[in-house]
């Protein structure tokens, strides 16, 4: 398996390089060969790499997936056929089908002047100097096989630009849909740039239709300018036929405030890496996540927060509920550099294992090189409080109902950190449905019905 | 109403109850007293079906039904209520949601439709007054950060909400100051009807000054060794348990 995983893609790249480039933009193409060379050198990350020890990435790529390098569009209008589980929450709605940005027929939402929300390819053609300045600068291909692979093969993605002093009131909602008749791989890119004092919210919903196996890689780069405010929510509701490998990079300037919240409601195998650099004084990051996994699902959240300047704050809270034979992993590293005095950092990971067969690996890490900081970290793995279950039964609740309420309460702490009220309400409901076993399919999706 | 016959129960293989016999009729208040470790709390736990305890022998019938075959939730829905000695804190579950779920489960069991939101809130308001429970507490997570007194008030509040036929008060007086004791006891008395019965487990006469028992039992080493009228509690307060031990030949 070790070499074969890479070989099919190395061959493919050499054969199809021109085709890949033809359907992309020069700025995106400009990093391609270097990324490919890096990929040939380092390959897919193996389990021997500390950062990837809980997820066997290599074997994820072993199957023969198709790639839509010719950019054949899907013959559907997602605005008509697809309804996400998070509908009607007054967002500007966009779709990415597999890895193709769906260009809406009419202009979606009224964006303030100067805001760009479009396909990355289009942006790279219309505003090459802007995209070039940011594209691929955070997601280095030097030493990460996923970044290298994605950068070599990616053709398009999503670009959001919010200029200085512009507040985007309406959240952007981006729905990724994997849908193909044959096994399919998608390589996506997200680039978000917020200027000084800019504000925006983005919600990404991940769906995978039944029928084929999917693998998606997604590399997101987010630049939060000075004093900007950005919310980034990811909600995965895919199935056992889906592999999602996702690297997210956030760079924050002074006094910026960013919230990253990743919710894995249903999935197959998911690996999320979030890397945050606090690159200016008084920057603040809240990095949260929920995973509710059962059957043979696998969720691996790997995070890294680097405090480079003084007086920054990071709050990290991840909660998992694992049922059946599900496997969860959380590794969170917080690095406080020598100059980052007065850092406040808190990291918490709490996990419920509902069965003896479920597994949780947790690895909180704190590296402190400054001497005047307030940092804490903690992790727990346990079961539901039997005394609480019995107490509730004594008041007339069935054992199942009591357990559901307790699980719901357990993850609610994370849901409550969401700063989009309609999404919060919706997630309360979705999480409850999930625990009641009513979320094997998305309820409002026209395709699933 | 409640009939316990030759009840034996153990925890982790250690026998705690060694043949309890007890009959409680509608409208009666029974006090169960006894030295530490005599099995009082075990008896209350076994009555409501705490899975930590194993019943090895004997029977419990409640209004003609075999209690030992019922799940803890069904015992509750049938009208058995335990005011816990140590109420459990449940972070993240609000009192309102918890009580709404409980009340509606009870109603479902009786084939009644669930209460509407406004009916439910009205009921909450009404019952809160019984024990002077602060509205703020009702909106917080169950027992989380409640003081000892608030926790006990909250138990009686839940009792008021569920209107049980048999209430078991397990050391409800422990951890209460004099004012809270009076409020809690008055709450219990207000809820009393000629059809409902109460078991009061306590160490002290103090609580029985407020909640007047009809019958007082002394539980010792897993058996009821003495049963008499309310005067027995006064005698115990005065003389302790040694004279009973002597009577038993110890």
Interface residues (C-beta under 8 A of the other chain):
Chain A: X385 X386 X387 X388 X390 X391 X392 X393 X394 X395 X396 X397 X398 X399 X401 X405 X406 X408 X409 X410 X412 X413
Chain B: X48 X49 X50 X51 X71 X72 X73 X75 X76 X77 X81 X82 X84 X87 X88 X89 X90 X91 X92 X93 X97 X98 X99 X101 X102 X105 X106 X109 X141 X158 X162
